[in-house]
Amino acid sequence: MSNEDGMSPEVQRMIEEAQAMMTEEVFEETLRTKAGAEPNDLATLLNLVAIGLTNSAWRNSCVENWHAEGRLSDGDMMRINSYTTDSVRRRLTGWTTEFGIVSADSSALAVVDVDHVDVLAGRLFRWFTNPQRKLPTGMTLGELARSKEDLEEYEDHADRQLGAFAGQMEEKGVRFGLLRTACHGALACSRWWAHPAWPELVERFVTVLDSVEDPHWGPSGEWRKKLSSEPPSIQDRGSLRTLLLQSPWKLDNRAAEWITGAGIGYITSTIALG
């Protein structure tokens, strides 16, 4: 016999067992061991929450289909994803500051309740779905969507994801939900800007640019040899390193395309990424 959701008692039992295993302690240990992140550090936690929200409410939507259709290039996606992560992070930081949370310890989040998260989710939804929102590529969200139907499809997705983000905290608390979202960001987007692994990935990428013998380029450096000439903005390695670390969305279009073509998303790291 199935319950009202159509699930058998056995399936329901397995779901309940899996949910019981998801605790703040499990999430904290996952962040420490799989992402090299300290969950008690508020700034680190909010960075990863921003990545998780950007991935769920933005990238893993019809936006990825638009990318596949050619509306967005790989370079565009890198710039927009990092810009969106930064924008969400700044809104998260502003939100916590409203409650007087300026401590570096994320345990201070105990003063926040679910109603406050609902307010945050509403703000994020309005920002994510604003058709006049300017993307770092120069176009607006409305221009990227191209039609009312496509924009509404994205709005529906963002509404579901942000609703789920707030809803998960009703039973187990705000910090539980933030830790869970942070784990999503840490594990699903381990090569994104603002992830704890990003600085080392950038350092390695900048280093291999001047080493055609590096394994990153494949046998005999074939990948490196097939690339076009470096754009001027990439030739200054120090400036490139700074821009990638601080604000990759500010890369010019040619540089962003060259960097993604050179495989920054596939660069290896000594950090255990899970």
Helices and strands as residue ranges (DSSP letters): H 9-21, H 24-35, H 42-54, I 55-59, H 62-69, H 74-98, G 106-111, H 114-129, H 141-145, H 148-167, H 169-172, H 174-188, H 198-208, G 215-217, G 219-221, H 222-226, H 232-235, H 237-246, G 248-250, H 253-261, G 264-266
